[in-house]
Amino acid sequence: MSPTEAEVDKANRILAAMAEAEAAGKGAVSLDGRLIDYASIRQAEVLVEKARQIAA
């Protein structure tokens, strides 16, 4: 089962938001008014990697 383009886009946005927060020295991040926890970040990493493997 391949992730949809929208799912991959959201996952990439989550990862970008967390990278930005870490660069600013923050331990938490919100995206679209929702708090993003480490479980969400890990799921985003897995989804993006899955999409990369499928594309390859």
Distance bins in CASP14 RR format, pairs under 12 A and 6 or more apart:
PFRMAT RR
TARGET T0000
AUTHOR 0000-0000-0000
RMODE 2
METHOD distances of the structure
MODEL  1
1 7 0 0 0 0 0 1 0 0 0 0 0
1 47 0 0 0 0 0 1 0 0 0 0 0
1 50 0 0 0 0 1 0 0 0 0 0 0
1 51 0 0 0 0 0 1 0 0 0 0 0
1 54 0 0 0 0 1 0 0 0 0 0 0
2 8 0 0 0 0 1 0 0 0 0 0 0
2 47 0 0 0 0 0 1 0 0 0 0 0
2 50 1 0 0 1 0 0 0 0 0 0 0
2 51 1 0 0 1 0 0 0 0 0 0 0
2 52 0 0 0 0 0 1 0 0 0 0 0
2 53 0 0 0 0 0 1 0 0 0 0 0
2 54 1 0 1 0 0 0 0 0 0 0 0
2 55 0 0 0 0 1 0 0 0 0 0 0
3 9 0 0 0 0 1 0 0 0 0 0 0
3 10 0 0 0 0 1 0 0 0 0 0 0
3 11 1 0 0 1 0 0 0 0 0 0 0
3 12 0 0 0 0 0 1 0 0 0 0 0
3 43 0 0 0 0 0 1 0 0 0 0 0
3 44 0 0 0 0 0 1 0 0 0 0 0
3 46 0 0 0 0 1 0 0 0 0 0 0
3 47 1 0 1 0 0 0 0 0 0 0 0
3 48 0 0 0 0 1 0 0 0 0 0 0
3 49 0 0 0 0 0 1 0 0 0 0 0
3 50 1 0 0 1 0 0 0 0 0 0 0
3 51 1 0 1 0 0 0 0 0 0 0 0
3 52 0 0 0 0 0 1 0 0 0 0 0
3 53 0 0 0 0 0 1 0 0 0 0 0
3 54 0 0 0 0 1 0 0 0 0 0 0
3 55 0 0 0 0 0 1 0 0 0 0 0
4 10 0 0 0 0 1 0 0 0 0 0 0
4 11 0 0 0 0 0 1 0 0 0 0 0
4 47 0 0 0 0 0 1 0 0 0 0 0
4 50 0 0 0 0 0 1 0 0 0 0 0
4 51 0 0 0 0 1 0 0 0 0 0 0
4 54 0 0 0 0 0 1 0 0 0 0 0
5 11 0 0 0 0 0 1 0 0 0 0 0
5 12 0 0 0 0 0 1 0 0 0 0 0
5 47 0 0 0 0 0 1 0 0 0 0 0
5 51 0 0 0 0 1 0 0 0 0 0 0
5 54 0 0 0 0 0 1 0 0 0 0 0
5 55 0 0 0 0 0 1 0 0 0 0 0
6 12 0 0 0 0 0 1 0 0 0 0 0
6 13 0 0 0 0 0 1 0 0 0 0 0
6 47 0 0 0 0 0 1 0 0 0 0 0
6 51 0 0 0 0 0 1 0 0 0 0 0
7 13 0 0 0 0 0 1 0 0 0 0 0
7 14 0 0 0 0 0 1 0 0 0 0 0
7 43 0 0 0 0 0 1 0 0 0 0 0
7 44 0 0 0 0 1 0 0 0 0 0 0
7 46 0 0 0 0 0 1 0 0 0 0 0
7 47 1 0 0 1 0 0 0 0 0 0 0
7 48 0 0 0 0 1 0 0 0 0 0 0
7 50 0 0 0 0 1 0 0 0 0 0 0
7 51 0 0 0 0 1 0 0 0 0 0 0
8 14 0 0 0 0 0 1 0 0 0 0 0
8 15 0 0 0 0 0 1 0 0 0 0 0
8 44 0 0 0 0 1 0 0 0 0 0 0
8 45 0 0 0 0 0 1 0 0 0 0 0
8 46 0 0 0 0 0 1 0 0 0 0 0
8 47 1 0 0 1 0 0 0 0 0 0 0
8 48 1 0 0 1 0 0 0 0 0 0 0
8 49 0 0 0 0 0 1 0 0 0 0 0
8 50 0 0 0 0 1 0 0 0 0 0 0
8 51 1 0 1 0 0 0 0 0 0 0 0
8 52 0 0 0 0 1 0 0 0 0 0 0
8 54 0 0 0 0 1 0 0 0 0 0 0
8 55 0 0 0 0 1 0 0 0 0 0 0
9 15 0 0 0 0 0 1 0 0 0 0 0
9 16 0 0 0 0 0 1 0 0 0 0 0
9 31 0 0 0 0 0 1 0 0 0 0 0
9 44 0 0 0 0 0 1 0 0 0 0 0
9 47 0 0 0 0 0 1 0 0 0 0 0
9 48 0 0 0 0 0 1 0 0 0 0 0
9 51 0 0 0 0 1 0 0 0 0 0 0
10 16 0 0 0 0 0 1 0 0 0 0 0
10 17 0 0 0 0 0 1 0 0 0 0 0
10 31 0 0 0 0 1 0 0 0 0 0 0
10 32 0 0 0 0 1 0 0 0 0 0 0
10 34 0 0 0 0 0 1 0 0 0 0 0
10 36 0 0 0 0 0 1 0 0 0 0 0
10 40 0 0 0 0 1 0 0 0 0 0 0
10 43 0 0 0 0 0 1 0 0 0 0 0
10 44 1 0 0 1 0 0 0 0 0 0 0
10 47 0 0 0 0 1 0 0 0 0 0 0
10 48 0 0 0 0 0 1 0 0 0 0 0
10 51 0 0 0 0 0 1 0 0 0 0 0
11 17 0 0 0 0 0 1 0 0 0 0 0
11 18 0 0 0 0 0 1 0 0 0 0 0
11 31 0 0 0 0 0 1 0 0 0 0 0
11 36 0 0 0 0 0 1 0 0 0 0 0
11 40 0 0 0 0 1 0 0 0 0 0 0
11 41 0 0 0 0 1 0 0 0 0 0 0
11 42 0 0 0 0 0 1 0 0 0 0 0
11 43 1 0 0 1 0 0 0 0 0 0 0
11 44 1 1 0 0 0 0 0 0 0 0 0
11 45 1 0 0 1 0 0 0 0 0 0 0
11 46 0 0 0 0 1 0 0 0 0 0 0
11 47 1 0 1 0 0 0 0 0 0 0 0
11 48 1 0 1 0 0 0 0 0 0 0 0
11 49 0 0 0 0 1 0 0 0 0 0 0
11 50 0 0 0 0 1 0 0 0 0 0 0
11 51 1 0 0 1 0 0 0 0 0 0 0
11 52 0 0 0 0 0 1 0 0 0 0 0
12 18 0 0 0 0 0 1 0 0 0 0 0
12 19 0 0 0 0 0 1 0 0 0 0 0
12 31 0 0 0 0 0 1 0 0 0 0 0
12 41 0 0 0 0 0 1 0 0 0 0 0
12 44 1 0 0 1 0 0 0 0 0 0 0
12 45 0 0 0 0 0 1 0 0 0 0 0
12 47 0 0 0 0 1 0 0 0 0 0 0
12 48 1 0 0 1 0 0 0 0 0 0 0
12 49 0 0 0 0 0 1 0 0 0 0 0
12 51 0 0 0 0 1 0 0 0 0 0 0
12 52 0 0 0 0 0 1 0 0 0 0 0
13 19 0 0 0 0 0 1 0 0 0 0 0
13 20 0 0 0 0 0 1 0 0 0 0 0
13 29 0 0 0 0 0 1 0 0 0 0 0
13 30 0 0 0 0 0 1 0 0 0 0 0
13 31 1 0 0 1 0 0 0 0 0 0 0
13 32 0 0 0 0 1 0 0 0 0 0 0
13 34 0 0 0 0 0 1 0 0 0 0 0
13 36 0 0 0 0 1 0 0 0 0 0 0
13 40 0 0 0 0 0 1 0 0 0 0 0
13 41 0 0 0 0 0 1 0 0 0 0 0
13 44 0 0 0 0 1 0 0 0 0 0 0
13 47 0 0 0 0 0 1 0 0 0 0 0
13 48 0 0 0 0 0 1 0 0 0 0 0
14 20 0 0 0 0 0 1 0 0 0 0 0
14 21 0 0 0 0 0 1 0 0 0 0 0
14 29 0 0 0 0 1 0 0 0 0 0 0
14 30 0 0 0 0 0 1 0 0 0 0 0
14 31 1 0 0 1 0 0 0 0 0 0 0
14 32 0 0 0 0 1 0 0 0 0 0 0
14 34 0 0 0 0 1 0 0 0 0 0 0
14 35 0 0 0 0 0 1 0 0 0 0 0
14 36 1 0 1 0 0 0 0 0 0 0 0
14 37 0 0 0 0 0 1 0 0 0 0 0
14 38 0 0 0 0 0 1 0 0 0 0 0
14 39 0 0 0 0 0 1 0 0 0 0 0
14 40 1 0 0 1 0 0 0 0 0 0 0
14 41 1 0 0 1 0 0 0 0 0 0 0
14 42 0 0 0 0 0 1 0 0 0 0 0
14 43 0 0 0 0 1 0 0 0 0 0 0
14 44 1 0 1 0 0 0 0 0 0 0 0
14 45 0 0 0 0 1 0 0 0 0 0 0
14 46 0 0 0 0 0 1 0 0 0 0 0
14 47 0 0 0 0 1 0 0 0 0 0 0
14 48 0 0 0 0 1 0 0 0 0 0 0
15 21 0 0 0 0 0 1 0 0 0 0 0
15 22 0 0 0 0 0 1 0 0 0 0 0
15 29 0 0 0 0 0 1 0 0 0 0 0
15 31 0 0 0 0 0 1 0 0 0 0 0
15 36 0 0 0 0 1 0 0 0 0 0 0
15 40 0 0 0 0 0 1 0 0 0 0 0
15 41 1 0 0 1 0 0 0 0 0 0 0
15 42 0 0 0 0 0 1 0 0 0 0 0
15 43 0 0 0 0 0 1 0 0 0 0 0
15 44 1 0 1 0 0 0 0 0 0 0 0
15 45 1 0 0 1 0 0 0 0 0 0 0
15 46 0 0 0 0 0 1 0 0 0 0 0
15 47 0 0 0 0 1 0 0 0 0 0 0
15 48 1 0 0 1 0 0 0 0 0 0 0
15 49 0 0 0 0 0 1 0 0 0 0 0
15 51 0 0 0 0 0 1 0 0 0 0 0
16 22 0 0 0 0 0 1 0 0 0 0 0
16 23 0 0 0 0 0 1 0 0 0 0 0
16 29 0 0 0 0 1 0 0 0 0 0 0
16 31 0 0 0 0 1 0 0 0 0 0 0
16 36 0 0 0 0 0 1 0 0 0 0 0
16 41 0 0 0 0 0 1 0 0 0 0 0
16 44 0 0 0 0 1 0 0 0 0 0 0
16 48 0 0 0 0 0 1 0 0 0 0 0
17 23 0 0 0 0 0 1 0 0 0 0 0
17 24 0 0 0 0 0 1 0 0 0 0 0
17 26 0 0 0 0 0 1 0 0 0 0 0
17 27 0 0 0 0 0 1 0 0 0 0 0
17 28 0 0 0 0 0 1 0 0 0 0 0
17 29 1 0 1 0 0 0 0 0 0 0 0
17 30 1 0 0 1 0 0 0 0 0 0 0
17 31 1 0 1 0 0 0 0 0 0 0 0
17 32 0 0 0 0 1 0 0 0 0 0 0
17 33 0 0 0 0 0 1 0 0 0 0 0
17 34 0 0 0 0 0 1 0 0 0 0 0
17 35 0 0 0 0 0 1 0 0 0 0 0
17 36 1 0 0 1 0 0 0 0 0 0 0
17 40 0 0 0 0 0 1 0 0 0 0 0
17 41 0 0 0 0 1 0 0 0 0 0 0
17 44 0 0 0 0 1 0 0 0 0 0 0
18 24 0 0 0 0 0 1 0 0 0 0 0
18 25 0 0 0 0 0 1 0 0 0 0 0
18 26 0 0 0 0 1 0 0 0 0 0 0
18 27 0 0 0 0 1 0 0 0 0 0 0
18 28 0 0 0 0 1 0 0 0 0 0 0
18 29 1 0 1 0 0 0 0 0 0 0 0
18 30 0 0 0 0 0 1 0 0 0 0 0
18 31 0 0 0 0 1 0 0 0 0 0 0
18 35 0 0 0 0 0 1 0 0 0 0 0
18 36 1 0 0 1 0 0 0 0 0 0 0
18 37 0 0 0 0 0 1 0 0 0 0 0
18 38 0 0 0 0 1 0 0 0 0 0 0
18 40 0 0 0 0 1 0 0 0 0 0 0
18 41 1 0 1 0 0 0 0 0 0 0 0
18 42 0 0 0 0 0 1 0 0 0 0 0
18 44 0 0 0 0 1 0 0 0 0 0 0
18 45 0 0 0 0 1 0 0 0 0 0 0
19 25 0 0 0 0 0 1 0 0 0 0 0
19 26 0 0 0 0 0 1 0 0 0 0 0
19 27 0 0 0 0 0 1 0 0 0 0 0
19 29 0 0 0 0 1 0 0 0 0 0 0
19 31 0 0 0 0 0 1 0 0 0 0 0
19 36 0 0 0 0 0 1 0 0 0 0 0
19 41 0 0 0 0 1 0 0 0 0 0 0
19 44 0 0 0 0 0 1 0 0 0 0 0
19 45 0 0 0 0 0 1 0 0 0 0 0
20 26 0 0 0 0 1 0 0 0 0 0 0
20 27 0 0 0 0 0 1 0 0 0 0 0
20 29 1 0 0 1 0 0 0 0 0 0 0
20 30 0 0 0 0 0 1 0 0 0 0 0
20 31 0 0 0 0 0 1 0 0 0 0 0
20 36 0 0 0 0 0 1 0 0 0 0 0
21 27 1 0 0 1 0 0 0 0 0 0 0
21 28 1 0 0 1 0 0 0 0 0 0 0
21 29 1 1 0 0 0 0 0 0 0 0 0
21 30 0 0 0 0 1 0 0 0 0 0 0
21 31 0 0 0 0 1 0 0 0 0 0 0
21 35 0 0 0 0 0 1 0 0 0 0 0
21 36 0 0 0 0 1 0 0 0 0 0 0
21 38 0 0 0 0 0 1 0 0 0 0 0
21 41 0 0 0 0 0 1 0 0 0 0 0
22 28 0 0 0 0 0 1 0 0 0 0 0
22 29 0 0 0 0 1 0 0 0 0 0 0
22 36 0 0 0 0 0 1 0 0 0 0 0
22 38 0 0 0 0 0 1 0 0 0 0 0
22 41 0 0 0 0 0 1 0 0 0 0 0
23 29 0 0 0 0 0 1 0 0 0 0 0
26 35 0 0 0 0 0 1 0 0 0 0 0
26 36 0 0 0 0 0 1 0 0 0 0 0
27 35 0 0 0 0 0 1 0 0 0 0 0
27 36 0 0 0 0 0 1 0 0 0 0 0
27 37 0 0 0 0 0 1 0 0 0 0 0
27 38 0 0 0 0 1 0 0 0 0 0 0
27 41 0 0 0 0 0 1 0 0 0 0 0
28 34 0 0 0 0 0 1 0 0 0 0 0
28 35 1 0 0 1 0 0 0 0 0 0 0
28 36 1 0 0 1 0 0 0 0 0 0 0
28 37 0 0 0 0 1 0 0 0 0 0 0
28 38 0 0 0 0 1 0 0 0 0 0 0
28 40 0 0 0 0 0 1 0 0 0 0 0
28 41 0 0 0 0 0 1 0 0 0 0 0
29 35 1 0 0 1 0 0 0 0 0 0 0
29 36 1 0 1 0 0 0 0 0 0 0 0
29 37 0 0 0 0 1 0 0 0 0 0 0
29 38 0 0 0 0 0 1 0 0 0 0 0
29 40 0 0 0 0 1 0 0 0 0 0 0
29 41 0 0 0 0 1 0 0 0 0 0 0
29 44 0 0 0 0 0 1 0 0 0 0 0
30 36 1 0 0 1 0 0 0 0 0 0 0
30 37 0 0 0 0 0 1 0 0 0 0 0
30 40 0 0 0 0 0 1 0 0 0 0 0
31 37 0 0 0 0 0 1 0 0 0 0 0
31 40 0 0 0 0 1 0 0 0 0 0 0
31 41 0 0 0 0 0 1 0 0 0 0 0
31 44 0 0 0 0 0 1 0 0 0 0 0
32 40 0 0 0 0 0 1 0 0 0 0 0
34 40 0 0 0 0 1 0 0 0 0 0 0
35 41 0 0 0 0 0 1 0 0 0 0 0
36 42 0 0 0 0 0 1 0 0 0 0 0
36 43 0 0 0 0 0 1 0 0 0 0 0
36 44 0 0 0 0 1 0 0 0 0 0 0
37 43 0 0 0 0 1 0 0 0 0 0 0
37 44 0 0 0 0 0 1 0 0 0 0 0
38 44 0 0 0 0 0 1 0 0 0 0 0
38 45 0 0 0 0 0 1 0 0 0 0 0
39 45 0 0 0 0 0 1 0 0 0 0 0
39 46 0 0 0 0 0 1 0 0 0 0 0
40 46 0 0 0 0 0 1 0 0 0 0 0
40 47 0 0 0 0 0 1 0 0 0 0 0
41 47 0 0 0 0 0 1 0 0 0 0 0
41 48 0 0 0 0 0 1 0 0 0 0 0
42 48 0 0 0 0 0 1 0 0 0 0 0
42 49 0 0 0 0 0 1 0 0 0 0 0
43 49 0 0 0 0 0 1 0 0 0 0 0
43 50 0 0 0 0 0 1 0 0 0 0 0
44 50 0 0 0 0 0 1 0 0 0 0 0
44 51 0 0 0 0 0 1 0 0 0 0 0
45 51 0 0 0 0 0 1 0 0 0 0 0
45 52 0 0 0 0 0 1 0 0 0 0 0
46 52 0 0 0 0 0 1 0 0 0 0 0
46 53 0 0 0 0 0 1 0 0 0 0 0
47 53 0 0 0 0 0 1 0 0 0 0 0
47 54 0 0 0 0 0 1 0 0 0 0 0
48 54 0 0 0 0 0 1 0 0 0 0 0
48 55 0 0 0 0 0 1 0 0 0 0 0
49 55 0 0 0 0 0 1 0 0 0 0 0
49 56 0 0 0 0 0 1 0 0 0 0 0
50 56 0 0 0 0 0 1 0 0 0 0 0
END
